[in-house]
């Protein structure tokens, strides 16, 4: 018996056998195997960026973990801390808080200068880490609820984050901060996607 049907043979009931000559075996085979259409073989994947490679389960797991809200917010917090520390260090190095060298006041020691630089750097780093984490959490939550990835997510997240940060100084500052942060987020998103 062959696996492929014999196109010339006919069974007693007048129908052509599909897999086996015996009607019983043929019916059982069609029940378990189904039709011979293989849908996966008909999938067309465009090869726009090189050869197509189907992802393994490990690659899918890593991709899912990297795209999770927790990972995104943690990375935004860490990267924000690093960026804030760099800007804080630069700001502390050009800070005009140094006393007048020609006055008869007490001069700052190197220890006091380093302590002040450390405080300024740490303050900037904490603020940038907080902004990065809040923005990332809000954007990921909005994206999850909307189910769409577009420029509006960043704009809404920027408005909420700016509003929350500005709300510490009052309602008017919260509104202005929200509008400013939303405009900045939209501009950055436009620049990153349309350059």
C-alpha positions in Angstrom: 0.0 0.0 0.0 1.3 3.5 -0.8 0.6 6.6 1.1 -0.4 8.6 -1.9 -3.8 7.8 -3.3 -4.2 5.8 -6.5 -6.0 8.1 -8.9 -7.2 5.3 -11.2 -8.8 2.9 -8.6 -12.4 3.2 -7.5 -14.1 1.7 -4.5 -17.3 -0.2 -4.4 -19.4 2.9 -3.6 -18.0 4.7 -6.7 -15.8 7.2 -4.9 -12.0 7.4 -5.4 -9.9 6.3 -2.4 -7.9 9.0 -0.8 -5.2 7.1 1.1 -6.0 3.4 1.3 -7.9 0.9 -0.9 -10.0 -0.3 2.0 -12.9 2.1 2.8 -12.6 1.5 6.5 -8.9 2.3 6.6 -9.4 5.3 4.3 -12.2 6.7 6.5 -10.0 6.2 9.6 -7.0 7.8 8.0 -9.0 10.8 6.9 -10.4 11.1 10.4 -7.0 11.3 12.0 -5.0 13.0 9.2 -7.6 15.3 7.8 -7.3 16.8 4.4 -3.9 17.0 2.6 -3.8 20.8 2.6 -0.7 22.0 4.5 -1.4 25.6 5.5 2.0 26.3 7.0 3.7 25.5 3.7 1.7 28.2 2.0 2.8 31.0 4.3 4.7 33.7 2.5 7.1 35.8 4.6 8.6 38.8 2.8 12.4 38.8 2.7 13.0 42.5 3.1 16.0 42.4 5.5 17.8 39.2 4.5 16.8 35.6 5.0 13.8 34.7 7.1 14.6 32.9 10.3 11.8 31.5 12.5 12.4 32.3 16.1 13.1 29.7 18.7 11.2 29.5 22.0 14.2 30.9 23.8 14.3 33.9 21.5 10.6 34.4 21.9 11.0 34.3 25.7 13.8 36.9 25.7 11.8 39.1 23.4 8.7 38.9 25.6 10.8 39.7 28.7 12.5 42.7 27.1 9.2 44.1 25.8 7.5 43.8 29.3 6.5 46.9 31.2 8.7 46.0 34.2 11.9 45.7 32.1 11.1 48.9 30.2 10.5 50.9 33.3 13.6 49.4 35.0 15.8 50.3 32.0 14.3 53.8 31.8 15.1 54.3 35.5 18.7 53.0 35.2 19.4 55.0 32.0 17.8 58.1 33.5 20.0 57.8 36.5 23.1 57.6 34.3 22.0 60.5 32.1 21.1 62.6 35.2 24.5 61.8 36.8 26.3 62.9 33.7 24.3 66.2 33.5 24.7 66.7 37.3 28.4 66.3 37.1 28.6 68.8 34.3 26.3 71.2 36.1 28.3 70.9 39.3 31.6 71.6 37.4 30.3 74.9 36.0 28.4 75.9 39.2 29.0 79.5 40.2 28.7 78.7 43.9 32.4 79.2 44.4 33.2 82.1 46.7 35.0 85.1 45.3 38.7 84.3 45.3 39.7 87.9 45.8 37.5 88.4 48.9 38.8 87.8 52.4 36.4 84.9 52.9 37.3 81.4 53.8 38.3 79.4 50.7 36.6 76.1 49.8 38.6 73.0 50.3 38.7 70.1 47.7 36.7 68.0 50.1 33.9 70.5 50.2 33.9 70.9 46.4 33.7 67.1 45.9 30.9 66.8 48.4 28.9 69.5 46.7 29.6 67.8 43.3 28.4 64.5 44.7 25.2 66.0 46.1 24.4 67.8 42.8 25.2 64.7 40.7 23.1 62.4 42.9 20.2 65.0 42.9 20.1 65.2 39.1 20.4 61.4 38.8 17.5 60.7 41.1 15.3 63.3 39.3 16.1 61.9 35.9 15.6 58.3 37.1 12.2 59.2 38.6 11.1 61.0 35.4 12.3 58.0 33.2 10.5 55.4 35.3 7.2 57.3 35.6 7.2 58.1 31.9 7.9 54.5 30.9 5.3 53.0 33.3 2.6 55.5 32.1 3.4 55.0 28.5 3.5 51.2 28.8 0.2 51.2 30.7 -1.4 53.4 28.0 -0.1 51.3 25.2 -1.4 48.1 26.9 -4.8 49.6 27.4 -5.1 51.1 24.0 -3.6 48.1 22.2 -2.0 50.5 19.6 1.6 51.6 19.3 1.7 55.1 17.9 2.7 58.7 18.7 -0.3 59.3 20.9 1.0 57.0 23.6 4.1 59.1 24.1 2.1 62.4 24.0 -0.4 61.1 26.6 2.4 59.7 28.8 4.3 63.0 28.5 1.2 65.0 29.5 0.5 62.8 32.6 4.2 62.7 33.6 4.7 66.4 33.2 1.5 67.1 35.1 2.4 64.8 38.0 5.9 66.4 38.3 4.5 70.0 38.0 1.7 69.3 40.4 4.2 69.5 43.3 4.3 73.3 42.6 0.6 73.8 42.2 -2.2 73.2 39.7 -1.2 75.9 37.3 2.4 74.5 37.2 1.0 71.0 36.7 -1.0 72.0 33.7 1.9 73.9 32.2 4.3 71.1 32.9 1.9 68.5 31.4 1.4 70.6 28.2 5.2 71.2 27.9 6.2 67.6 28.5 3.5 66.4 26.1 4.7 68.8 23.4 8.3 67.7 24.0 7.4 64.0 23.9 5.5 64.5 20.6 8.5 66.4 19.1 11.0 63.7 20.1 8.7 60.9 18.9 8.2 62.7 15.5 12.0 63.3 15.2 12.8 59.6 16.0 10.2 58.2 13.6 10.5 60.6 10.6 14.1 61.4 10.2 
